[in-house]
Amino acid sequence: MNRKLSCVSLALLLVLGSSCVLHDTATSMSELPSQNGKPVVHVNTTSIALHLLFTQPLVGNAQFDNTVKEMTTHLVASGAKNVRIVQSNSSSYWYLFFPFTLIITPVVTNVAADGELK
């Protein structure tokens, strides 16, 4: 009974703790401009979600295309007119609570980019 309660609690925690997009923005570049001589903003965007069978978004959406869209929307709101993606990564944690996470998989996608300010 205690093991069953732990599994249910863990599943509930996964659902409640997923589906978020986090932005980390840096504008303090020690007065160093971009290669074009304009000010730069650096944005690091992380999407956390639960996907069904690795691919279909179930709670949230951590697909690469959606994460890039979230990041560029944040860059535009920060005043950027150009973007250059510096790094990207996506991880599926299917092994985390095997075999449960083979069906409902936690996925984390990260995109980092520089935006040239207007």
N, C-alpha and C positions, 0 to 999 in steps of 0.2 A: 504494500500500500504506500509506504514512504517513497519508494522508487517511482511509482506512478505519479505521485504528487510532485516529485522533483521534475519529472519530464513535462508535466502540464505547466508547471511554473516556468520552466525554461522556455517552452514554446510561447507562452504568454509574454515573457520578457523579450523574446526575439521580435514578436509582432509590435509590441509597444516601443521598442528601442530602434526600430528601423524606419525607413522612409524619411530621410532628412538630407538636406543639401547644406554643406558648410562651406563658407567662403572665408579665406584668409587673404587680406589685402595689405600690400606694402607699397608705400609711396615715397618713403625716405631712402633715396638712393645716393646719399652723400653728394648731392648736386651733380651726379654724373648723368649725362643725357643718353638717349638712344644713339644708334649708329647714324641716324639722320639729324642728330643735334636737338631733338625734342625731349621733353620730360617723359618719364616712363612710370607706369603703375604695374606691379606684379600681382597677379591673382592666382591663388591655389584653391581649386574647387574640388570638394569630395562629396560624392553621392553614395548614400548607404540605403540599400533596399533588400527586399525579399523577392526572389524570382522563382517562378514555378518551372521546374525541370531545367534550370540553368539559364533559360532564355526569355521567357515571358514574364514581364513585370507583374507582380502580385500585389505587393505593398510597396509603393514608391517605384522609382525607375532609375536604375543605375547603369543603363545602357550608355555606351560611349557617346552616341549622338545626342542623347538627352543631357548628359553632363556637359558637353561642349556648349549646347544651347544655354544652359543655366549659367555657365561661366561667361559667355559672351554677353548675355543680358546684364550680368553684374558689371562687366567691363564698360559697357555703354553707359550704364548708370554712374560709373566712376569718371566718365568724361573721355574715354578712349575712343579713338577713331580708327586705329589699326590694331591688329592682333597678330601675335606670333606665338604658336604653341611651343612650349619648351620641353614639356615632358608629359607623358600620360601612362596610366597603369590601371588595369582592372584585375581584380582577384575574386574568384568564386570560392567560398569556404564550404565546399561540399563535404569535407572530411570532419568538420567541426563536431557535429553530433550525429555521426553515422548511425543508422541509415536514414534517419529523419531528414537530414539536410541534402540527401540525394534528390528528394522531391521538392522541398521548399528550401531553396539555397540562399544564404546571405551573400550579397554581392557588394563589393566596394570598388568604386571607380574614382580615379583621381586624375585631374587635368591641371597643369600649371602653364600659365601663359603670361607674356608681357604685352602690355597695351601702350601704344603711343598716345599721349594726351594731346588734345586739340590746342 
